[in-house]
């Protein structure tokens, strides 16, 4: 087990294929650390209504892992292409400024915080997505670091504080995040990340560790 690792699962809840903008990202090492052996590199494509996953880990003494990916979603006319950007950071030494995961969907390029010299490709998109075209990423799950029952809000907003109380010495910090991609505000495309159709709708909120469907869908 590595001292630090981060696994990201991207749930493509849309009817469109996601394409890795530069396949070299998966063939080269991430910013820090290396891709986990056994097929854990970012997939070149993520088909509609499927999941893609990747994992990076520390390599060396007293090191962490950090990396990012960019995927393209092309809904077709009249909707513009959009850029999906996901960045993760699991350093050996955490501080109050550490942000374990962040992500965005945009119609213009994003300069990554590391390996930026190879991360800007002049993404062709520009402008603003019209109504009914805009996609968004949302947190669907988070775990790791020896914590149980951690909510997505805890993971994104309070993780360094939680780690200070729960991880001592040189304990392993192996994080897992699930992120969903949906048409902005789509209930159906939100449910896909949590629900397989075999249980009642109330199980959706439970699986997402939210108190109600209203909270889950930000109603």
Phi and psi restraints in degrees (value plus and minus 20) as a CYANA .aco file:
   2 UNK   PHI     -88.9   -48.9
   2 UNK   PSI     138.3   178.3
   3 UNK   PHI     -87.4   -47.4
   3 UNK   PSI     -54.1   -14.1
   4 UNK   PHI    -157.2  -117.2
   4 UNK   PSI     114.3   154.3
   5 UNK   PHI    -172.8  -132.8
   5 UNK   PSI     132.6   172.6
   6 UNK   PHI    -155.8  -115.8
   6 UNK   PSI     105.3   145.3
   7 UNK   PHI    -131.4   -91.4
   7 UNK   PSI     110.3   150.3
   8 UNK   PHI    -140.4  -100.4
   8 UNK   PSI     107.1   147.1
   9 UNK   PHI    -132.1   -92.1
   9 UNK   PSI     103.7   143.7
  10 UNK   PHI    -125.9   -85.9
  10 UNK   PSI      96.7   136.7
  11 UNK   PHI    -113.5   -73.5
  11 UNK   PSI      89.8   129.8
  12 UNK   PHI    -106.4   -66.4
  12 UNK   PSI      76.0   116.0
  13 UNK   PHI    -108.0   -68.0
  13 UNK   PSI     -15.6    24.4
  14 UNK   PHI    -115.1   -75.1
  14 UNK   PSI     150.2   190.2
  15 UNK   PHI    -107.4   -67.4
  15 UNK   PSI      -5.7    34.3
  16 UNK   PHI    -138.3   -98.3
  16 UNK   PSI     126.9   166.9
  17 UNK   PHI     -96.5   -56.5
  17 UNK   PSI     118.1   158.1
  18 UNK   PHI    -118.7   -78.7
  18 UNK   PSI     114.1   154.1
  19 UNK   PHI    -141.1  -101.1
  19 UNK   PSI     107.7   147.7
  20 UNK   PHI     -82.6   -42.6
  20 UNK   PSI     104.2   144.2
  21 UNK   PHI     -84.8   -44.8
  21 UNK   PSI     -54.7   -14.7
  22 UNK   PHI    -156.3  -116.3
  22 UNK   PSI      86.6   126.6
  23 UNK   PHI     -78.0   -38.0
  23 UNK   PSI     -39.8     0.2
  24 UNK   PHI     -83.8   -43.8
  24 UNK   PSI     -43.1    -3.1
  25 UNK   PHI     -76.8   -36.8
  25 UNK   PSI     -61.8   -21.8
  26 UNK   PHI    -101.7   -61.7
  26 UNK   PSI     -39.4     0.6
  27 UNK   PHI    -108.3   -68.3
  27 UNK   PSI     -43.5    -3.5
  28 UNK   PHI    -116.2   -76.2
  28 UNK   PSI     144.5   184.5
  29 UNK   PHI     -89.5   -49.5
  29 UNK   PSI     133.3   173.3
  30 UNK   PHI     -87.9   -47.9
  30 UNK   PSI    -198.1  -158.1
  31 UNK   PHI     -75.2   -35.2
  31 UNK   PSI     -66.4   -26.4
  32 UNK   PHI    -155.5  -115.5
  32 UNK   PSI     119.6   159.6
  33 UNK   PHI      65.6   105.6
  33 UNK   PSI    -175.6  -135.6
  34 UNK   PHI    -167.7  -127.7
  34 UNK   PSI     142.3   182.3
  35 UNK   PHI     -89.9   -49.9
  35 UNK   PSI     120.0   160.0
  36 UNK   PHI     -87.6   -47.6
  36 UNK   PSI     117.5   157.5
  37 UNK   PHI     -84.5   -44.5
  37 UNK   PSI     138.1   178.1
  38 UNK   PHI      76.4   116.4
  38 UNK   PSI       7.1    47.1
  39 UNK   PHI      67.3   107.3
  39 UNK   PSI       6.1    46.1
  40 UNK   PHI    -119.8   -79.8
  40 UNK   PSI      10.7    50.7
  41 UNK   PHI    -110.2   -70.2
  41 UNK   PSI     135.3   175.3
  42 UNK   PHI     -77.8   -37.8
  42 UNK   PSI     110.0   150.0
  43 UNK   PHI     -89.8   -49.8
  43 UNK   PSI     126.3   166.3
  44 UNK   PHI     -84.6   -44.6
  44 UNK   PSI     -47.9    -7.9
  45 UNK   PHI    -163.3  -123.3
  45 UNK   PSI     131.0   171.0
  46 UNK   PHI    -144.5  -104.5
  46 UNK   PSI      93.4   133.4
  47 UNK   PHI     -92.2   -52.2
  47 UNK   PSI     141.1   181.1
  48 UNK   PHI     -77.0   -37.0
  48 UNK   PSI     121.2   161.2
  49 UNK   PHI      37.9    77.9
  49 UNK   PSI      15.6    55.6
  50 UNK   PHI    -154.8  -114.8
  50 UNK   PSI     156.3   196.3
  51 UNK   PHI    -138.5   -98.5
  51 UNK   PSI     123.0   163.0
  52 UNK   PHI    -141.6  -101.6
  52 UNK   PSI     125.6   165.6
  53 UNK   PHI    -161.6  -121.6
  53 UNK   PSI     131.5   171.5
  54 UNK   PHI    -169.4  -129.4
  54 UNK   PSI     142.1   182.1
  55 UNK   PHI    -169.1  -129.1
  55 UNK   PSI     113.6   153.6
  56 UNK   PHI    -138.0   -98.0
  56 UNK   PSI     137.6   177.6
  57 UNK   PHI    -165.7  -125.7
  57 UNK   PSI     142.8   182.8
  58 UNK   PHI     -88.3   -48.3
  58 UNK   PSI     131.0   171.0
  59 UNK   PHI    -162.0  -122.0
  59 UNK   PSI      86.9   126.9
  60 UNK   PHI     101.9   141.9
  60 UNK   PSI     154.9   194.9
  61 UNK   PHI    -105.1   -65.1
  61 UNK   PSI     112.2   152.2
  62 UNK   PHI      35.1    75.1
  62 UNK   PSI      27.6    67.6
  63 UNK   PHI    -146.2  -106.2
  63 UNK   PSI     141.7   181.7
  64 UNK   PHI    -138.9   -98.9
  64 UNK   PSI    -179.2  -139.2
  65 UNK   PHI    -162.4  -122.4
  65 UNK   PSI     122.4   162.4
  66 UNK   PHI    -170.2  -130.2
  66 UNK   PSI     124.2   164.2
  67 UNK   PHI    -190.2  -150.2
  67 UNK   PSI    -198.5  -158.5
  68 UNK   PHI    -177.0  -137.0
  68 UNK   PSI     141.0   181.0
  69 UNK   PHI    -158.1  -118.1
  69 UNK   PSI     137.1   177.1
  70 UNK   PHI    -150.9  -110.9
  70 UNK   PSI     106.4   146.4
  71 UNK   PHI    -138.6   -98.6
  71 UNK   PSI     131.5   171.5
  72 UNK   PHI    -127.8   -87.8
  72 UNK   PSI     113.5   153.5
  73 UNK   PHI    -138.2   -98.2
  73 UNK   PSI     108.7   148.7
  74 UNK   PHI    -145.2  -105.2
  74 UNK   PSI      70.4   110.4
  75 UNK   PHI     -89.7   -49.7
  75 UNK   PSI     -38.8     1.2
  76 UNK   PHI      71.1   111.1
  76 UNK   PSI     144.8   184.8
  77 UNK   PHI     -77.1   -37.1
  77 UNK   PSI     114.4   154.4
  78 UNK   PHI    -114.1   -74.1
  78 UNK   PSI     -13.0    27.0
  79 UNK   PHI    -106.0   -66.0
  79 UNK   PSI     118.6   158.6
  80 UNK   PHI     -98.1   -58.1
  80 UNK   PSI     141.6   181.6
  81 UNK   PHI     -84.5   -44.5
  81 UNK   PSI     129.3   169.3
  82 UNK   PHI    -149.6  -109.6
  82 UNK   PSI     130.2   170.2
  83 UNK   PHI    -123.0   -83.0
  83 UNK   PSI     107.3   147.3
  84 UNK   PHI    -122.6   -82.6
  84 UNK   PSI      99.8   139.8
  85 UNK   PHI    -141.3  -101.3
  85 UNK   PSI     107.4   147.4
  86 UNK   PHI    -151.2  -111.2
  86 UNK   PSI     108.8   148.8
  87 UNK   PHI    -147.7  -107.7
  87 UNK   PSI     118.1   158.1
  88 UNK   PHI    -152.2  -112.2
  88 UNK   PSI     133.1   173.1
  89 UNK   PHI    -169.0  -129.0
  89 UNK   PSI      99.5   139.5
  90 UNK   PHI    -153.7  -113.7
  90 UNK   PSI      57.0    97.0
  91 UNK   PHI     -92.9   -52.9
  91 UNK   PSI     144.9   184.9
  92 UNK   PHI     -87.8   -47.8
  92 UNK   PSI     -61.6   -21.6
  93 UNK   PHI    -132.0   -92.0
  93 UNK   PSI      91.3   131.3
  94 UNK   PHI    -102.4   -62.4
  94 UNK   PSI     131.4   171.4
  95 UNK   PHI    -160.5  -120.5
  95 UNK   PSI    -197.2  -157.2
  96 UNK   PHI     -87.6   -47.6
  96 UNK   PSI     -36.4     3.6
  97 UNK   PHI    -112.8   -72.8
  97 UNK   PSI     -21.9    18.1
  98 UNK   PHI     -90.0   -50.0
  98 UNK   PSI     109.3   149.3
  99 UNK   PHI    -139.4   -99.4
  99 UNK   PSI      87.2   127.2
 100 UNK   PHI     -87.0   -47.0
 100 UNK   PSI     -47.4    -7.4
 101 UNK   PHI    -172.1  -132.1
 101 UNK   PSI     118.7   158.7
 102 UNK   PHI    -170.5  -130.5
 102 UNK   PSI     135.8   175.8
 103 UNK   PHI    -179.4  -139.4
 103 UNK   PSI     139.4   179.4
 104 UNK   PHI    -178.8  -138.8
 104 UNK   PSI     137.2   177.2
 105 UNK   PHI    -140.9  -100.9
 105 UNK   PSI     108.1   148.1
 106 UNK   PHI    -163.2  -123.2
 106 UNK   PSI     147.3   187.3
 107 UNK   PHI    -123.6   -83.6
 107 UNK   PSI      -6.3    33.7
 108 UNK   PHI    -159.8  -119.8
 108 UNK   PSI     148.4   188.4
 109 UNK   PHI     -89.4   -49.4
 109 UNK   PSI     139.1   179.1
 110 UNK   PHI    -143.8  -103.8
 110 UNK   PSI     110.5   150.5
 111 UNK   PHI    -106.1   -66.1
 111 UNK   PSI      95.5   135.5
 112 UNK   PHI     -90.4   -50.4
 112 UNK   PSI     136.8   176.8
 113 UNK   PHI     -98.3   -58.3
 113 UNK   PSI     -27.8    12.2
 114 UNK   PHI    -165.0  -125.0
 114 UNK   PSI     134.2   174.2
 115 UNK   PHI      30.3    70.3
 115 UNK   PSI      17.5    57.5
 116 UNK   PHI     -88.9   -48.9
 116 UNK   PSI     -39.4     0.6
 117 UNK   PHI     -87.1   -47.1
 117 UNK   PSI     -41.6    -1.6
 118 UNK   PHI    -132.4   -92.4
 118 UNK   PSI     -13.8    26.2
 119 UNK   PHI    -127.0   -87.0
 119 UNK   PSI     -14.9    25.1
 120 UNK   PHI    -139.4   -99.4
 120 UNK   PSI      96.5   136.5
 121 UNK   PHI    -140.3  -100.3
 121 UNK   PSI      -9.4    30.6
 122 UNK   PHI      48.0    88.0
 122 UNK   PSI      29.5    69.5
 123 UNK   PHI     -68.0   -28.0
 123 UNK   PSI     109.8   149.8
 124 UNK   PHI     -91.9   -51.9
 124 UNK   PSI     -35.3     4.7
 125 UNK   PHI     -88.4   -48.4
 125 UNK   PSI     135.9   175.9
 126 UNK   PHI    -181.4  -141.4
 126 UNK   PSI     142.2   182.2
 127 UNK   PHI      64.2   104.2
 127 UNK   PSI    -179.5  -139.5
 128 UNK   PHI    -143.0  -103.0
 128 UNK   PSI     118.3   158.3
 129 UNK   PHI     -87.6   -47.6
 129 UNK   PSI     111.6   151.6
 130 UNK   PHI     -89.3   -49.3
 130 UNK   PSI     146.9   186.9
 131 UNK   PHI     -75.6   -35.6
 131 UNK   PSI     114.5   154.5
 132 UNK   PHI      67.1   107.1
 132 UNK   PSI     -19.6    20.4
 133 UNK   PHI    -134.2   -94.2
 133 UNK   PSI     -45.3    -5.3
 134 UNK   PHI     -92.8   -52.8
 134 UNK   PSI     112.5   152.5
 135 UNK   PHI    -127.3   -87.3
 135 UNK   PSI     140.2   180.2
 136 UNK   PHI    -166.8  -126.8
 136 UNK   PSI     133.3   173.3
 137 UNK   PHI    -119.0   -79.0
 137 UNK   PSI     127.6   167.6
 138 UNK   PHI    -164.3  -124.3
 138 UNK   PSI     131.4   171.4
 139 UNK   PHI     -93.6   -53.6
 139 UNK   PSI     107.0   147.0
 140 UNK   PHI    -134.7   -94.7
 140 UNK   PSI     -29.0    11.0
 141 UNK   PHI     153.9   193.9
 141 UNK   PSI     133.1   173.1
 142 UNK   PHI    -174.1  -134.1
 142 UNK   PSI     120.3   160.3
 143 UNK   PHI    -176.2  -136.2
 143 UNK   PSI     149.6   189.6
 144 UNK   PHI     100.4   140.4
 144 UNK   PSI    -198.9  -158.9
 145 UNK   PHI      47.5    87.5
 145 UNK   PSI       0.2    40.2
 146 UNK   PHI      57.7    97.7
 146 UNK   PSI     -10.1    29.9
 147 UNK   PHI    -121.0   -81.0
 147 UNK   PSI     122.8   162.8
 148 UNK   PHI    -135.4   -95.4
 148 UNK   PSI     121.7   161.7
 149 UNK   PHI      47.5    87.5
 149 UNK   PSI      10.9    50.9
 150 UNK   PHI     -99.8   -59.8
 150 UNK   PSI     109.9   149.9
 151 UNK   PHI    -103.9   -63.9
 151 UNK   PSI     143.0   183.0
 152 UNK   PHI     -80.3   -40.3
 152 UNK   PSI     -60.2   -20.2
 153 UNK   PHI     -81.0   -41.0
 153 UNK   PSI     -61.9   -21.9
 154 UNK   PHI     -79.8   -39.8
 154 UNK   PSI     -63.9   -23.9
 155 UNK   PHI     -83.3   -43.3
 155 UNK   PSI     -64.5   -24.5
 156 UNK   PHI    -100.5   -60.5
 156 UNK   PSI     -61.0   -21.0
 157 UNK   PHI    -116.4   -76.4
 157 UNK   PSI     -53.4   -13.4
 158 UNK   PHI    -141.4  -101.4
 158 UNK   PSI     -12.0    28.0
 159 UNK   PHI     -77.8   -37.8
 159 UNK   PSI     -65.6   -25.6
 160 UNK   PHI     -78.3   -38.3
 160 UNK   PSI     -57.5   -17.5
 161 UNK   PHI     -86.5   -46.5
 161 UNK   PSI     -64.2   -24.2
 162 UNK   PHI     -82.3   -42.3
 162 UNK   PSI     -61.5   -21.5
 163 UNK   PHI     -81.0   -41.0
 163 UNK   PSI     -57.8   -17.8
 164 UNK   PHI     -81.0   -41.0
 164 UNK   PSI     -49.2    -9.2
 165 UNK   PHI    -113.2   -73.2
 165 UNK   PSI     -39.7     0.3
 166 UNK   PHI    -137.8   -97.8
 166 UNK   PSI     -36.5     3.5
 167 UNK   PHI    -137.5   -97.5
 167 UNK   PSI     102.1   142.1
 168 UNK   PHI    -139.6   -99.6
 168 UNK   PSI     132.5   172.5
 169 UNK   PHI      40.5    80.5
 169 UNK   PSI    -156.4  -116.4
 170 UNK   PHI    -126.3   -86.3
 170 UNK   PSI      18.3    58.3
 171 UNK   PHI     -80.8   -40.8
 171 UNK   PSI     130.7   170.7
 172 UNK   PHI     -88.3   -48.3
 172 UNK   PSI     123.8   163.8
 173 UNK   PHI    -144.2  -104.2
 173 UNK   PSI      77.1   117.1
 174 UNK   PHI    -136.3   -96.3
 174 UNK   PSI      86.1   126.1
 175 UNK   PHI    -121.9   -81.9
 175 UNK   PSI     127.9   167.9
 176 UNK   PHI    -153.9  -113.9
 176 UNK   PSI     109.5   149.5
 177 UNK   PHI    -146.1  -106.1
 177 UNK   PSI     119.6   159.6
 178 UNK   PHI    -136.8   -96.8
 178 UNK   PSI     106.5   146.5
 179 UNK   PHI    -142.6  -102.6
 179 UNK   PSI     114.1   154.1
 180 UNK   PHI    -125.1   -85.1
 180 UNK   PSI     125.9   165.9
 181 UNK   PHI    -132.0   -92.0
 181 UNK   PSI     108.2   148.2
 182 UNK   PHI    -162.5  -122.5
 182 UNK   PSI     138.4   178.4
 183 UNK   PHI     -83.6   -43.6
 183 UNK   PSI     114.0   154.0
 184 UNK   PHI     -71.3   -31.3
 184 UNK   PSI     102.9   142.9
 185 UNK   PHI      62.2   102.2
 185 UNK   PSI     -17.8    22.2
 186 UNK   PHI     -96.1   -56.1
 186 UNK   PSI     101.6   141.6
 187 UNK   PHI     -91.4   -51.4
 187 UNK   PSI     -66.1   -26.1
 188 UNK   PHI     -77.8   -37.8
 188 UNK   PSI     -63.7   -23.7
 189 UNK   PHI     -97.5   -57.5
 189 UNK   PSI     -33.8     6.2
 190 UNK   PHI     -98.2   -58.2
 190 UNK   PSI     -63.9   -23.9
 191 UNK   PHI     -79.7   -39.7
 191 UNK   PSI     -55.6   -15.6
 192 UNK   PHI     -74.9   -34.9
 192 UNK   PSI     -51.1   -11.1
 193 UNK   PHI     -90.4   -50.4
 193 UNK   PSI     -39.9     0.1
 194 UNK   PHI    -141.7  -101.7
 194 UNK   PSI     -39.3     0.7
 195 UNK   PHI    -146.2  -106.2
 195 UNK   PSI     107.2   147.2
 196 UNK   PHI    -124.3   -84.3
 196 UNK   PSI     -13.8    26.2
 197 UNK   PHI      68.0   108.0
 197 UNK   PSI     -23.9    16.1
 198 UNK   PHI    -110.8   -70.8
 198 UNK   PSI     -30.5     9.5
 199 UNK   PHI    -151.0  -111.0
 199 UNK   PSI     151.3   191.3
 200 UNK   PHI     -88.9   -48.9
 200 UNK   PSI     145.0   185.0
 201 UNK   PHI     -83.4   -43.4
 201 UNK   PSI     -46.9    -6.9
 202 UNK   PHI     -81.5   -41.5
 202 UNK   PSI     -45.5    -5.5
 203 UNK   PHI     -88.3   -48.3
 203 UNK   PSI     -40.4    -0.4
 204 UNK   PHI     -82.7   -42.7
 204 UNK   PSI     -70.4   -30.4
 205 UNK   PHI     -82.8   -42.8
 205 UNK   PSI     -59.2   -19.2
 206 UNK   PHI     -83.4   -43.4
 206 UNK   PSI     -64.5   -24.5
 207 UNK   PHI     -83.4   -43.4
 207 UNK   PSI     -52.6   -12.6
 208 UNK   PHI    -105.3   -65.3
 208 UNK   PSI     -21.0    19.0
 209 UNK   PHI      39.5    79.5
 209 UNK   PSI      22.2    62.2
 210 UNK   PHI    -138.5   -98.5
 210 UNK   PSI     129.3   169.3
 211 UNK   PHI     -90.7   -50.7
 211 UNK   PSI     -41.1    -1.1
 212 UNK   PHI    -180.0  -140.0
 212 UNK   PSI     144.5   184.5
 213 UNK   PHI     -85.0   -45.0
 213 UNK   PSI     -54.7   -14.7
 214 UNK   PHI     -78.7   -38.7
 214 UNK   PSI     -64.8   -24.8
 215 UNK   PHI     -87.0   -47.0
 215 UNK   PSI     -61.8   -21.8
 216 UNK   PHI     -79.0   -39.0
 216 UNK   PSI     -65.5   -25.5
 217 UNK   PHI    -113.2   -73.2
 217 UNK   PSI     -12.8    27.2
 218 UNK   PHI      37.2    77.2
 218 UNK   PSI      23.5    63.5
